[in-house]
Amino acid sequence: METTEEIITFLILYFQSRNIQNWNYVGYKQIKNLITYITGIKDIDQIRNIFEKMIKAGWFIKRRTGSKTDYRFVYSLEAS
């Protein structure tokens, strides 16, 4: 079984190769569905934990519009 860090590293490489940053701001649901598709993980708590770690590491920009929260993937941490 892979560690959370290995999964995050793989997700970052996948997101970069698929140019996810070009999606601009999307909701958590789209990102959650993509993580589920890529990793095969169905546990919602584990997916949320992975996503929160990616946010804390700076891989996503968070934007609030009213009661809605959107996220945008950052392609490279050096550029931010």
PDB file of N, CA, C and O in Angstrom:
ATOM      1  N   MET A   1       0.845  -1.184   0.000  1.00  0.00           N
ATOM      2  CA  MET A   1       0.000   0.000   0.000  1.00  0.00           C
ATOM      3  C   MET A   1       0.885   1.240   0.000  1.00  0.00           C
ATOM      4  O   MET A   1       1.882   1.310   0.719  1.00  0.00           O
ATOM      5  N   GLU A   2       0.509   2.202  -0.807  1.00  0.00           N
ATOM      6  CA  GLU A   2       1.274   3.436  -0.919  1.00  0.00           C
ATOM      7  C   GLU A   2       1.017   4.332   0.285  1.00  0.00           C
ATOM      8  O   GLU A   2      -0.047   4.287   0.902  1.00  0.00           O
ATOM      9  N   THR A   3       2.008   5.137   0.598  1.00  0.00           N
ATOM     10  CA  THR A   3       1.823   6.127   1.654  1.00  0.00           C
ATOM     11  C   THR A   3       1.086   7.328   1.077  1.00  0.00           C
ATOM     12  O   THR A   3       0.985   7.487  -0.140  1.00  0.00           O
ATOM     13  N   THR A   4       0.578   8.160   1.959  1.00  0.00           N
ATOM     14  CA  THR A   4      -0.135   9.359   1.519  1.00  0.00           C
ATOM     15  C   THR A   4       0.787  10.261   0.705  1.00  0.00           C
ATOM     16  O   THR A   4       0.356  10.854  -0.284  1.00  0.00           O
ATOM     17  N   GLU A   5       2.038  10.370   1.107  1.00  0.00           N
ATOM     18  CA  GLU A   5       2.994  11.213   0.383  1.00  0.00           C
ATOM     19  C   GLU A   5       3.240  10.703  -1.032  1.00  0.00           C
ATOM     20  O   GLU A   5       3.355  11.492  -1.970  1.00  0.00           O
ATOM     21  N   GLU A   6       3.322   9.379  -1.186  1.00  0.00           N
ATOM     22  CA  GLU A   6       3.494   8.798  -2.524  1.00  0.00           C
ATOM     23  C   GLU A   6       2.270   9.063  -3.396  1.00  0.00           C
ATOM     24  O   GLU A   6       2.401   9.362  -4.583  1.00  0.00           O
ATOM     25  N   ILE A   7       1.101   8.956  -2.816  1.00  0.00           N
ATOM     26  CA  ILE A   7      -0.137   9.224  -3.559  1.00  0.00           C
ATOM     27  C   ILE A   7      -0.178  10.684  -3.990  1.00  0.00           C
ATOM     28  O   ILE A   7      -0.531  10.989  -5.129  1.00  0.00           O
ATOM     29  N   ILE A   8       0.184  11.588  -3.079  1.00  0.00           N
ATOM     30  CA  ILE A   8       0.177  13.019  -3.404  1.00  0.00           C
ATOM     31  C   ILE A   8       1.184  13.318  -4.512  1.00  0.00           C
ATOM     32  O   ILE A   8       0.880  14.077  -5.432  1.00  0.00           O
ATOM     33  N   THR A   9       2.369  12.737  -4.435  1.00  0.00           N
ATOM     34  CA  THR A   9       3.377  12.935  -5.482  1.00  0.00           C
ATOM     35  C   THR A   9       2.856  12.465  -6.831  1.00  0.00           C
ATOM     36  O   THR A   9       3.032  13.144  -7.842  1.00  0.00           O
ATOM     37  N   PHE A  10       2.218  11.308  -6.845  1.00  0.00           N
ATOM     38  CA  PHE A  10       1.645  10.788  -8.089  1.00  0.00           C
ATOM     39  C   PHE A  10       0.539  11.699  -8.612  1.00  0.00           C
ATOM     40  O   PHE A  10       0.479  11.969  -9.812  1.00  0.00           O
ATOM     41  N   LEU A  11      -0.335  12.177  -7.727  1.00  0.00           N
ATOM     42  CA  LEU A  11      -1.420  13.071  -8.142  1.00  0.00           C
ATOM     43  C   LEU A  11      -0.872  14.367  -8.733  1.00  0.00           C
ATOM     44  O   LEU A  11      -1.381  14.852  -9.743  1.00  0.00           O
ATOM     45  N   ILE A  12       0.156  14.924  -8.113  1.00  0.00           N
ATOM     46  CA  ILE A  12       0.747  16.163  -8.620  1.00  0.00           C
ATOM     47  C   ILE A  12       1.304  15.945 -10.024  1.00  0.00           C
ATOM     48  O   ILE A  12       1.084  16.767 -10.914  1.00  0.00           O
ATOM     49  N   LEU A  13       2.017  14.851 -10.225  1.00  0.00           N
ATOM     50  CA  LEU A  13       2.548  14.551 -11.555  1.00  0.00           C
ATOM     51  C   LEU A  13       1.426  14.371 -12.576  1.00  0.00           C
ATOM     52  O   LEU A  13       1.534  14.835 -13.711  1.00  0.00           O
ATOM     53  N   TYR A  14       0.357  13.698 -12.171  1.00  0.00           N
ATOM     54  CA  TYR A  14      -0.782  13.493 -13.066  1.00  0.00           C
ATOM     55  C   TYR A  14      -1.446  14.824 -13.399  1.00  0.00           C
ATOM     56  O   TYR A  14      -1.742  15.098 -14.563  1.00  0.00           O
ATOM     57  N   PHE A  15      -1.682  15.653 -12.380  1.00  0.00           N
ATOM     58  CA  PHE A  15      -2.311  16.958 -12.604  1.00  0.00           C
ATOM     59  C   PHE A  15      -1.450  17.820 -13.527  1.00  0.00           C
ATOM     60  O   PHE A  15      -1.980  18.509 -14.398  1.00  0.00           O
ATOM     61  N   GLN A  16      -0.129  17.788 -13.347  1.00  0.00           N
ATOM     62  CA  GLN A  16       0.761  18.566 -14.205  1.00  0.00           C
ATOM     63  C   GLN A  16       0.740  18.046 -15.637  1.00  0.00           C
ATOM     64  O   GLN A  16       0.733  18.836 -16.581  1.00  0.00           O
ATOM     65  N   SER A  17       0.730  16.733 -15.805  1.00  0.00           N
ATOM     66  CA  SER A  17       0.748  16.169 -17.156  1.00  0.00           C
ATOM     67  C   SER A  17      -0.559  16.422 -17.899  1.00  0.00           C
ATOM     68  O   SER A  17      -0.576  16.495 -19.127  1.00  0.00           O
ATOM     69  N   ARG A  18      -1.651  16.553 -17.153  1.00  0.00           N
ATOM     70  CA  ARG A  18      -2.956  16.806 -17.773  1.00  0.00           C
ATOM     71  C   ARG A  18      -3.341  18.290 -17.783  1.00  0.00           C
ATOM     72  O   ARG A  18      -4.454  18.649 -18.168  1.00  0.00           O
ATOM     73  N   ASN A  19      -2.413  19.140 -17.358  1.00  0.00           N
ATOM     74  CA  ASN A  19      -2.643  20.593 -17.360  1.00  0.00           C
ATOM     75  C   ASN A  19      -3.928  20.988 -16.647  1.00  0.00           C
ATOM     76  O   ASN A  19      -4.733  21.751 -17.181  1.00  0.00           O
ATOM     77  N   ILE A  20      -4.116  20.475 -15.457  1.00  0.00           N
ATOM     78  CA  ILE A  20      -5.308  20.754 -14.668  1.00  0.00           C
ATOM     79  C   ILE A  20      -5.394  22.240 -14.316  1.00  0.00           C
ATOM     80  O   ILE A  20      -6.489  22.750 -14.081  1.00  0.00           O
ATOM     81  N   GLN A  21      -4.256  22.943 -14.277  1.00  0.00           N
ATOM     82  CA  GLN A  21      -4.273  24.365 -13.959  1.00  0.00           C
ATOM     83  C   GLN A  21      -5.077  25.152 -14.999  1.00  0.00           C
ATOM     84  O   GLN A  21      -5.544  26.252 -14.700  1.00  0.00           O
ATOM     85  N   ASN A  22      -5.245  24.628 -16.183  1.00  0.00           N
ATOM     86  CA  ASN A  22      -6.019  25.305 -17.223  1.00  0.00           C
ATOM     87  C   ASN A  22      -7.524  25.237 -16.976  1.00  0.00           C
ATOM     88  O   ASN A  22      -8.293  25.909 -17.663  1.00  0.00           O
ATOM     89  N   TRP A  23      -7.949  24.432 -16.005  1.00  0.00           N
ATOM     90  CA  TRP A  23      -9.367  24.378 -15.663  1.00  0.00           C
ATOM     91  C   TRP A  23      -9.802  25.625 -14.918  1.00  0.00           C
ATOM     92  O   TRP A  23     -10.999  25.861 -14.748  1.00  0.00           O
ATOM     93  N   ASN A  24      -8.846  26.425 -14.473  1.00  0.00           N
ATOM     94  CA  ASN A  24      -9.093  27.569 -13.606  1.00  0.00           C
ATOM     95  C   ASN A  24      -9.721  27.099 -12.307  1.00  0.00           C
ATOM     96  O   ASN A  24      -9.282  26.094 -11.748  1.00  0.00           O
ATOM     97  N   TYR A  25     -10.728  27.788 -11.812  1.00  0.00           N
ATOM     98  CA  TYR A  25     -11.309  27.451 -10.511  1.00  0.00           C
ATOM     99  C   TYR A  25     -12.444  26.449 -10.670  1.00  0.00           C
ATOM    100  O   TYR A  25     -13.372  26.660 -11.450  1.00  0.00           O
ATOM    101  N   VAL A  26     -12.356  25.352  -9.917  1.00  0.00           N
ATOM    102  CA  VAL A  26     -13.398  24.325  -9.919  1.00  0.00           C
ATOM    103  C   VAL A  26     -13.737  23.973  -8.472  1.00  0.00           C
ATOM    104  O   VAL A  26     -12.968  24.264  -7.556  1.00  0.00           O
ATOM    105  N   GLY A  27     -14.867  23.359  -8.281  1.00  0.00           N
ATOM    106  CA  GLY A  27     -15.299  22.960  -6.949  1.00  0.00           C
ATOM    107  C   GLY A  27     -14.593  21.696  -6.476  1.00  0.00           C
ATOM    108  O   GLY A  27     -13.954  20.985  -7.251  1.00  0.00           O
ATOM    109  N   TYR A  28     -14.728  21.443  -5.194  1.00  0.00           N
ATOM    110  CA  TYR A  28     -14.102  20.262  -4.584  1.00  0.00           C
ATOM    111  C   TYR A  28     -14.615  18.977  -5.222  1.00  0.00           C
ATOM    112  O   TYR A  28     -13.868  18.005  -5.336  1.00  0.00           O
ATOM    113  N   LYS A  29     -15.866  18.961  -5.634  1.00  0.00           N
ATOM    114  CA  LYS A  29     -16.463  17.743  -6.187  1.00  0.00           C
ATOM    115  C   LYS A  29     -15.711  17.258  -7.430  1.00  0.00           C
ATOM    116  O   LYS A  29     -15.495  16.056  -7.587  1.00  0.00           O
ATOM    117  N   GLN A  30     -15.319  18.161  -8.299  1.00  0.00           N
ATOM    118  CA  GLN A  30     -14.582  17.765  -9.500  1.00  0.00           C
ATOM    119  C   GLN A  30     -13.212  17.191  -9.132  1.00  0.00           C
ATOM    120  O   GLN A  30     -12.769  16.196  -9.705  1.00  0.00           O
ATOM    121  N   ILE A  31     -12.557  17.829  -8.178  1.00  0.00           N
ATOM    122  CA  ILE A  31     -11.237  17.349  -7.765  1.00  0.00           C
ATOM    123  C   ILE A  31     -11.362  15.999  -7.067  1.00  0.00           C
ATOM    124  O   ILE A  31     -10.555  15.098  -7.298  1.00  0.00           O
ATOM    125  N   LYS A  32     -12.374  15.859  -6.214  1.00  0.00           N
ATOM    126  CA  LYS A  32     -12.606  14.594  -5.509  1.00  0.00           C
ATOM    127  C   LYS A  32     -12.853  13.464  -6.510  1.00  0.00           C
ATOM    128  O   LYS A  32     -12.300  12.374  -6.368  1.00  0.00           O
ATOM    129  N   ASN A  33     -13.681  13.723  -7.518  1.00  0.00           N
ATOM    130  CA  ASN A  33     -13.961  12.707  -8.527  1.00  0.00           C
ATOM    131  C   ASN A  33     -12.702  12.330  -9.308  1.00  0.00           C
ATOM    132  O   ASN A  33     -12.504  11.162  -9.642  1.00  0.00           O
ATOM    133  N   LEU A  34     -11.863  13.304  -9.593  1.00  0.00           N
ATOM    134  CA  LEU A  34     -10.625  13.034 -10.313  1.00  0.00           C
ATOM    135  C   LEU A  34      -9.664  12.210  -9.465  1.00  0.00           C
ATOM    136  O   LEU A  34      -9.033  11.282  -9.971  1.00  0.00           O
ATOM    137  N   ILE A  35      -9.545  12.541  -8.176  1.00  0.00           N
ATOM    138  CA  ILE A  35      -8.681  11.766  -7.277  1.00  0.00           C
ATOM    139  C   ILE A  35      -9.183  10.328  -7.170  1.00  0.00           C
ATOM    140  O   ILE A  35      -8.388   9.388  -7.185  1.00  0.00           O
ATOM    141  N   THR A  36     -10.497  10.157  -7.063  1.00  0.00           N
ATOM    142  CA  THR A  36     -11.077   8.818  -7.003  1.00  0.00           C
ATOM    143  C   THR A  36     -10.772   8.040  -8.279  1.00  0.00           C
ATOM    144  O   THR A  36     -10.425   6.861  -8.217  1.00  0.00           O
ATOM    145  N   TYR A  37     -10.900   8.686  -9.428  1.00  0.00           N
ATOM    146  CA  TYR A  37     -10.636   8.040 -10.708  1.00  0.00           C
ATOM    147  C   TYR A  37      -9.170   7.624 -10.828  1.00  0.00           C
ATOM    148  O   TYR A  37      -8.864   6.520 -11.276  1.00  0.00           O
ATOM    149  N   ILE A  38      -8.263   8.527 -10.420  1.00  0.00           N
ATOM    150  CA  ILE A  38      -6.832   8.266 -10.577  1.00  0.00           C
ATOM    151  C   ILE A  38      -6.350   7.176  -9.623  1.00  0.00           C
ATOM    152  O   ILE A  38      -5.635   6.260 -10.028  1.00  0.00           O
ATOM    153  N   THR A  39      -6.746   7.280  -8.351  1.00  0.00           N
ATOM    154  CA  THR A  39      -6.188   6.399  -7.324  1.00  0.00           C
ATOM    155  C   THR A  39      -7.043   5.171  -7.042  1.00  0.00           C
ATOM    156  O   THR A  39      -6.532   4.161  -6.559  1.00  0.00           O
ATOM    157  N   GLY A  40      -8.324   5.247  -7.333  1.00  0.00           N
ATOM    158  CA  GLY A  40      -9.213   4.139  -7.010  1.00  0.00           C
ATOM    159  C   GLY A  40      -9.667   4.149  -5.557  1.00  0.00           C
ATOM    160  O   GLY A  40     -10.338   3.218  -5.110  1.00  0.00           O
ATOM    161  N   ILE A  41      -9.308   5.190  -4.819  1.00  0.00           N
ATOM    162  CA  ILE A  41      -9.693   5.303  -3.407  1.00  0.00           C
ATOM    163  C   ILE A  41     -11.145   5.750  -3.331  1.00  0.00           C
ATOM    164  O   ILE A  41     -11.527   6.748  -3.942  1.00  0.00           O
ATOM    165  N   LYS A  42     -11.952   5.006  -2.579  1.00  0.00           N
ATOM    166  CA  LYS A  42     -13.365   5.333  -2.449  1.00  0.00           C
ATOM    167  C   LYS A  42     -13.702   5.949  -1.091  1.00  0.00           C
ATOM    168  O   LYS A  42     -14.795   6.484  -0.909  1.00  0.00           O
ATOM    169  N   ASP A  43     -12.783   5.879  -0.151  1.00  0.00           N
ATOM    170  CA  ASP A  43     -13.007   6.409   1.196  1.00  0.00           C
ATOM    171  C   ASP A  43     -12.980   7.937   1.160  1.00  0.00           C
ATOM    172  O   ASP A  43     -11.944   8.540   0.882  1.00  0.00           O
ATOM    173  N   ILE A  44     -14.116   8.551   1.442  1.00  0.00           N
ATOM    174  CA  ILE A  44     -14.258  10.003   1.362  1.00  0.00           C
ATOM    175  C   ILE A  44     -13.337  10.711   2.347  1.00  0.00           C
ATOM    176  O   ILE A  44     -12.775  11.757   2.025  1.00  0.00           O
ATOM    177  N   ASP A  45     -13.178  10.155   3.538  1.00  0.00           N
ATOM    178  CA  ASP A  45     -12.303  10.773   4.536  1.00  0.00           C
ATOM    179  C   ASP A  45     -10.849  10.763   4.076  1.00  0.00           C
ATOM    180  O   ASP A  45     -10.133  11.744   4.281  1.00  0.00           O
ATOM    181  N   GLN A  46     -10.408   9.685   3.466  1.00  0.00           N
ATOM    182  CA  GLN A  46      -9.036   9.602   2.984  1.00  0.00           C
ATOM    183  C   GLN A  46      -8.804  10.573   1.825  1.00  0.00           C
ATOM    184  O   GLN A  46      -7.749  11.199   1.735  1.00  0.00           O
ATOM    185  N   ILE A  47      -9.786  10.692   0.947  1.00  0.00           N
ATOM    186  CA  ILE A  47      -9.673  11.635  -0.166  1.00  0.00           C
ATOM    187  C   ILE A  47      -9.583  13.061   0.357  1.00  0.00           C
ATOM    188  O   ILE A  47      -8.759  13.846  -0.115  1.00  0.00           O
ATOM    189  N   ARG A  48     -10.424  13.400   1.327  1.00  0.00           N
ATOM    190  CA  ARG A  48     -10.399  14.748   1.906  1.00  0.00           C
ATOM    191  C   ARG A  48      -9.065  15.009   2.593  1.00  0.00           C
ATOM    192  O   ARG A  48      -8.531  16.114   2.505  1.00  0.00           O
ATOM    193  N   ASN A  49      -8.520  14.002   3.278  1.00  0.00           N
ATOM    194  CA  ASN A  49      -7.223  14.138   3.940  1.00  0.00           C
ATOM    195  C   ASN A  49      -6.114  14.413   2.918  1.00  0.00           C
ATOM    196  O   ASN A  49      -5.271  15.283   3.137  1.00  0.00           O
ATOM    197  N   ILE A  50      -6.113  13.691   1.826  1.00  0.00           N
ATOM    198  CA  ILE A  50      -5.123  13.903   0.763  1.00  0.00           C
ATOM    199  C   ILE A  50      -5.264  15.313   0.200  1.00  0.00           C
ATOM    200  O   ILE A  50      -4.269  16.015   0.015  1.00  0.00           O
ATOM    201  N   PHE A  51      -6.494  15.725  -0.072  1.00  0.00           N
ATOM    202  CA  PHE A  51      -6.739  17.047  -0.648  1.00  0.00           C
ATOM    203  C   PHE A  51      -6.304  18.156   0.311  1.00  0.00           C
ATOM    204  O   PHE A  51      -5.695  19.135  -0.121  1.00  0.00           O
ATOM    205  N   GLU A  52      -6.603  18.020   1.592  1.00  0.00           N
ATOM    206  CA  GLU A  52      -6.205  19.023   2.584  1.00  0.00           C
ATOM    207  C   GLU A  52      -4.681  19.131   2.679  1.00  0.00           C
ATOM    208  O   GLU A  52      -4.149  20.232   2.824  1.00  0.00           O
ATOM    209  N   LYS A  53      -3.982  18.007   2.600  1.00  0.00           N
ATOM    210  CA  LYS A  53      -2.517  18.043   2.623  1.00  0.00           C
ATOM    211  C   LYS A  53      -1.975  18.757   1.398  1.00  0.00           C
ATOM    212  O   LYS A  53      -0.978  19.473   1.490  1.00  0.00           O
ATOM    213  N   MET A  54      -2.621  18.570   0.246  1.00  0.00           N
ATOM    214  CA  MET A  54      -2.188  19.253  -0.971  1.00  0.00           C
ATOM    215  C   MET A  54      -2.432  20.765  -0.857  1.00  0.00           C
ATOM    216  O   MET A  54      -1.627  21.562  -1.340  1.00  0.00           O
ATOM    217  N   ILE A  55      -3.523  21.151  -0.229  1.00  0.00           N
ATOM    218  CA  ILE A  55      -3.801  22.574  -0.030  1.00  0.00           C
ATOM    219  C   ILE A  55      -2.760  23.182   0.902  1.00  0.00           C
ATOM    220  O   ILE A  55      -2.222  24.252   0.618  1.00  0.00           O
ATOM    221  N   LYS A  56      -2.474  22.506   2.013  1.00  0.00           N
ATOM    222  CA  LYS A  56      -1.492  23.015   2.975  1.00  0.00           C
ATOM    223  C   LYS A  56      -0.099  23.120   2.362  1.00  0.00           C
ATOM    224  O   LYS A  56       0.677  23.999   2.736  1.00  0.00           O
ATOM    225  N   ALA A  57       0.224  22.233   1.426  1.00  0.00           N
ATOM    226  CA  ALA A  57       1.528  22.278   0.765  1.00  0.00           C
ATOM    227  C   ALA A  57       1.590  23.378  -0.291  1.00  0.00           C
ATOM    228  O   ALA A  57       2.667  23.684  -0.804  1.00  0.00           O
ATOM    229  N   GLY A  58       0.440  23.976  -0.621  1.00  0.00           N
ATOM    230  CA  GLY A  58       0.416  25.082  -1.570  1.00  0.00           C
ATOM    231  C   GLY A  58       0.097  24.700  -3.000  1.00  0.00           C
ATOM    232  O   GLY A  58       0.300  25.505  -3.910  1.00  0.00           O
ATOM    233  N   TRP A  59      -0.398  23.489  -3.223  1.00  0.00           N
ATOM    234  CA  TRP A  59      -0.693  23.047  -4.591  1.00  0.00           C
ATOM    235  C   TRP A  59      -2.025  23.555  -5.117  1.00  0.00           C
ATOM    236  O   TRP A  59      -2.314  23.408  -6.304  1.00  0.00           O
ATOM    237  N   PHE A  60      -2.846  24.154  -4.252  1.00  0.00           N
ATOM    238  CA  PHE A  60      -4.118  24.705  -4.684  1.00  0.00           C
ATOM    239  C   PHE A  60      -4.294  26.111  -4.136  1.00  0.00           C
ATOM    240  O   PHE A  60      -3.868  26.415  -3.022  1.00  0.00           O
ATOM    241  N   ILE A  61      -4.928  26.965  -4.933  1.00  0.00           N
ATOM    242  CA  ILE A  61      -5.331  28.296  -4.501  1.00  0.00           C
ATOM    243  C   ILE A  61      -6.811  28.212  -4.178  1.00  0.00           C
ATOM    244  O   ILE A  61      -7.593  27.662  -4.953  1.00  0.00           O
ATOM    245  N   LYS A  62      -7.188  28.753  -3.045  1.00  0.00           N
ATOM    246  CA  LYS A  62      -8.577  28.688  -2.582  1.00  0.00           C
ATOM    247  C   LYS A  62      -9.241  30.035  -2.832  1.00  0.00           C
ATOM    248  O   LYS A  62      -8.656  31.080  -2.545  1.00  0.00           O
ATOM    249  N   ARG A  63     -10.472  30.019  -3.371  1.00  0.00           N
ATOM    250  CA  ARG A  63     -11.221  31.243  -3.644  1.00  0.00           C
ATOM    251  C   ARG A  63     -12.644  31.075  -3.130  1.00  0.00           C
ATOM    252  O   ARG A  63     -13.322  30.093  -3.432  1.00  0.00           O
ATOM    253  N   ARG A  64     -13.079  32.060  -2.341  1.00  0.00           N
ATOM    254  CA  ARG A  64     -14.462  32.051  -1.824  1.00  0.00           C
ATOM    255  C   ARG A  64     -15.286  33.056  -2.624  1.00  0.00           C
ATOM    256  O   ARG A  64     -14.886  34.207  -2.797  1.00  0.00           O
ATOM    257  N   THR A  65     -16.436  32.607  -3.105  1.00  0.00           N
ATOM    258  CA  THR A  65     -17.389  33.498  -3.756  1.00  0.00           C
ATOM    259  C   THR A  65     -18.739  33.239  -3.102  1.00  0.00           C
ATOM    260  O   THR A  65     -19.418  32.257  -3.402  1.00  0.00           O
ATOM    261  N   GLY A  66     -19.109  34.137  -2.208  1.00  0.00           N
ATOM    262  CA  GLY A  66     -20.333  33.934  -1.450  1.00  0.00           C
ATOM    263  C   GLY A  66     -20.182  32.741  -0.529  1.00  0.00           C
ATOM    264  O   GLY A  66     -19.279  32.704   0.307  1.00  0.00           O
ATOM    265  N   SER A  67     -21.060  31.770  -0.679  1.00  0.00           N
ATOM    266  CA  SER A  67     -20.987  30.569   0.155  1.00  0.00           C
ATOM    267  C   SER A  67     -20.247  29.432  -0.554  1.00  0.00           C
ATOM    268  O   SER A  67     -20.105  28.341  -0.002  1.00  0.00           O
ATOM    269  N   LYS A  68     -19.781  29.686  -1.762  1.00  0.00           N
ATOM    270  CA  LYS A  68     -19.124  28.664  -2.568  1.00  0.00           C
ATOM    271  C   LYS A  68     -17.606  28.809  -2.465  1.00  0.00           C
ATOM    272  O   LYS A  68     -17.086  29.924  -2.441  1.00  0.00           O
ATOM    273  N   THR A  69     -16.896  27.674  -2.404  1.00  0.00           N
ATOM    274  CA  THR A  69     -15.435  27.670  -2.382  1.00  0.00           C
ATOM    275  C   THR A  69     -14.938  26.932  -3.613  1.00  0.00           C
ATOM    276  O   THR A  69     -15.359  25.808  -3.886  1.00  0.00           O
ATOM    277  N   ASP A  70     -14.033  27.574  -4.358  1.00  0.00           N
ATOM    278  CA  ASP A  70     -13.441  26.982  -5.542  1.00  0.00           C
ATOM    279  C   ASP A  70     -11.941  26.867  -5.347  1.00  0.00           C
ATOM    280  O   ASP A  70     -11.351  27.568  -4.525  1.00  0.00           O
ATOM    281  N   TYR A  71     -11.329  25.970  -6.117  1.00  0.00           N
ATOM    282  CA  TYR A  71      -9.904  25.711  -5.996  1.00  0.00           C
ATOM    283  C   TYR A  71      -9.268  25.718  -7.374  1.00  0.00           C
ATOM    284  O   TYR A  71      -9.883  25.321  -8.363  1.00  0.00           O
ATOM    285  N   ARG A  72      -8.029  26.177  -7.420  1.00  0.00           N
ATOM    286  CA  ARG A  72      -7.266  26.162  -8.677  1.00  0.00           C
ATOM    287  C   ARG A  72      -5.914  25.516  -8.409  1.00  0.00           C
ATOM    288  O   ARG A  72      -5.224  25.869  -7.453  1.00  0.00           O
ATOM    289  N   PHE A  73      -5.545  24.576  -9.254  1.00  0.00           N
ATOM    290  CA  PHE A  73      -4.278  23.878  -9.120  1.00  0.00           C
ATOM    291  C   PHE A  73      -3.131  24.793  -9.525  1.00  0.00           C
ATOM    292  O   PHE A  73      -3.227  25.518 -10.515  1.00  0.00           O
ATOM    293  N   VAL A  74      -2.047  24.759  -8.758  1.00  0.00           N
ATOM    294  CA  VAL A  74      -0.839  25.526  -9.052  1.00  0.00           C
ATOM    295  C   VAL A  74       0.144  24.567  -9.716  1.00  0.00           C
ATOM    296  O   VAL A  74       0.539  23.571  -9.110  1.00  0.00           O
ATOM    297  N   TYR A  75       0.538  24.853 -10.945  1.00  0.00           N
ATOM    298  CA  TYR A  75       1.385  23.920 -11.693  1.00  0.00           C
ATOM    299  C   TYR A  75       2.742  23.721 -11.050  1.00  0.00           C
ATOM    300  O   TYR A  75       3.234  22.596 -10.965  1.00  0.00           O
ATOM    301  N   SER A  76       3.350  24.809 -10.595  1.00  0.00           N
ATOM    302  CA  SER A  76       4.689  24.724 -10.022  1.00  0.00           C
ATOM    303  C   SER A  76       4.763  25.594  -8.789  1.00  0.00           C
ATOM    304  O   SER A  76       4.374  26.762  -8.830  1.00  0.00           O
ATOM    305  N   LEU A  77       5.259  25.043  -7.686  1.00  0.00           N
ATOM    306  CA  LEU A  77       5.375  25.820  -6.450  1.00  0.00           C
ATOM    307  C   LEU A  77       6.433  26.915  -6.577  1.00  0.00           C
ATOM    308  O   LEU A  77       6.350  27.920  -5.870  1.00  0.00           O
ATOM    309  N   GLU A  78       7.421  26.753  -7.453  1.00  0.00           N
ATOM    310  CA  GLU A  78       8.449  27.775  -7.633  1.00  0.00           C
ATOM    311  C   GLU A  78       7.867  29.030  -8.248  1.00  0.00           C
ATOM    312  O   GLU A  78       8.335  30.132  -7.961  1.00  0.00           O
ATOM    313  N   ALA A  79       6.844  28.883  -9.099  1.00  0.00           N
ATOM    314  CA  ALA A  79       6.259  30.028  -9.795  1.00  0.00           C
ATOM    315  C   ALA A  79       5.309  30.813  -8.906  1.00  0.00           C
ATOM    316  O   ALA A  79       4.971  31.953  -9.225  1.00  0.00           O
ATOM    317  N   SER A  80       4.874  30.229  -7.798  1.00  0.00           N
ATOM    318  CA  SER A  80       3.896  30.917  -6.959  1.00  0.00           C
ATOM    319  C   SER A  80       4.557  31.772  -5.908  1.00  0.00           C
ATOM    320  O   SER A  80       3.871  32.420  -5.117  1.00  0.00           O
TER     321      SER A  80
END
